[in-house]
Amino acid sequence: MSRFVDRVVLHVSAGNGGHGCASVHREKFKPLGGPDGGNGGRGGSVILEVDPNVHTLLDFHFHPHAKAGNGKPGMGSNRDGANGSDLVLLVPDGTVVFDSKGDILADLVGSGTRFAAAAGGRGGLGNAALSSRARKAPGFALLGEEGIERELVLELKSVADVGLVGFPSAGKSSLVSVLSAAKPKIADYPFTTLQPNLGVVSSGDTTFTVADVPGLIPGASDGRGLGLDFLRHLERCAVLAHVVDCATLEPGRDPISDVDALEAELAAYQPALAGDAGLGDLADRPRIVVLNKVDVPEAAELADFVRPEFEERGWPVFEISAVSREGLRPLTFALADMVRNYREAHPPAEPTRQVIRPVPIDETGFTVVKDPDVQGGFIVRGVRPERWVRQTQFSNDEAVGYLADRLARLGVEDALVKQGAQPGASVTIGDVSFDWEPQTPAGVDVTMTGRGTDARLDQNERIGAAERKHAHRVRRGLEGLDPEEQ
């Protein structure tokens, strides 16, 4: 049995970037070949793309996790790793993307519209790209970044020109079936339709779409029944048509009270996309009243009785029968005229050209604040320092020294001094915390040492060991005594 799914939770994971390679060229009779480690490949991204052949979010209901390919690591001989393959997920036209907080990220309308749901991680640089005058043969490479992981909510909002609203069993599905080639399931069910039905109608030179929105009940705008699940399918409709059951035998119901109850729900509902689409609230959309089932004699008499009431409100009124097809032709022409007038008053917006402005490479873009959880500690926040920390292999002293140089050039050292940081203060960048040693001469020429080592860090280790030994002697009360007395 086919299912219609118009709201899903999707977990997307972009691919990780490949690690850079630390390699030195080795060939007979060619000493000092130099670094030749290649860069890691970029991780693949997860992309949502509108496909006109997709009409439901059912695939994501059964497969809620999506992951793109990882980038390959770099190799020697200056061979870069391959980029991870992007994962393109096809979604129906009218899909709205929300984040986990409920904020709108994208409104995907139009065939081929794309949205990058999760960006792949950057690949790490190999030691060939890291070589410089100070580091002619780096013994380290940068790690690849992890891809972004996000939890998204996808909601489908039907793209239709005319929205049919009415109580359950008012005849909306029957009307769609006779106006178009759509074949919805029709029967005298004791419950409302469980999914919207979309049909294409042609009238003269005008072709428009009609959406049968499942039956609404009082309290739908507050979440009662299935109201909120289907009210959103009216947000993009240019014309709203009240389909009224004039042959209902339920006590306490009549065409006027039915329309008034639905009007109250439409006025209370606040469309999330109304402002962006330029349509306004649902209460401001053009209206038309369709008095259905006039093939029943009692229903025809009731329709003649309530018709003046709706006409006084300025709404066009049509008496029809979806069974005998009475009155369908005038209704079709009227809907076509209303849709045509709307399209003339709201021409499609010109496609906007996306301007990409690269971020200046000398932009600092970081802040230093005091750590509320650590006495005398500080937290460094910023895209660049946090990315550099993620790409550093802390088991390699030369890579740590390179990170210190980058942070010093960025101005992190000076910012810590201005904030009053003391030697040994705890500094946190991203997920890494370390003790700050201001005596480390960062940003100067590096003394050549073995690959993977840094003389400054070795010096700091010796200074730290001497300081620890001095503190131990003071605690034992041995400071100031002659060596023989000690």
Protein Blocks (a to p, Z undefined) as FASTA:
>chain_A
ZZddfbdcddddddddddddddddddehiahkbpabdcddddddddddddfkbcbfklmm
mmmcccddddddddehhiacdddddddddddehiacddfkopafbdcedehiacdfbacd
dddddfklmgcfklmbccbdcddddddddddddddddddfbdcdddehiommmmmmmmmm
cdcdddddfbdcfbdcdddddehjbccdddddddddehklnopajllmmmmmmmmpmbdc
ddddfkbcbehiafklmmmmmmmmmmmpccfklmmnonopfklpccddddehklpmklmm
mmmmmmmmmmmnopacddddfklopoklmmmmmmmmmmmmmmmmmccddddddddddddf
klgopacdddfkbghiacdddfklmmmmmmpcfkbmklmmmmmmmmmmnommmmmmmnop
aehiacdehjbccdddfklcghiacddddehiafklmmmmmmmmmmmmmmmmmmnopgoi
afklZZ
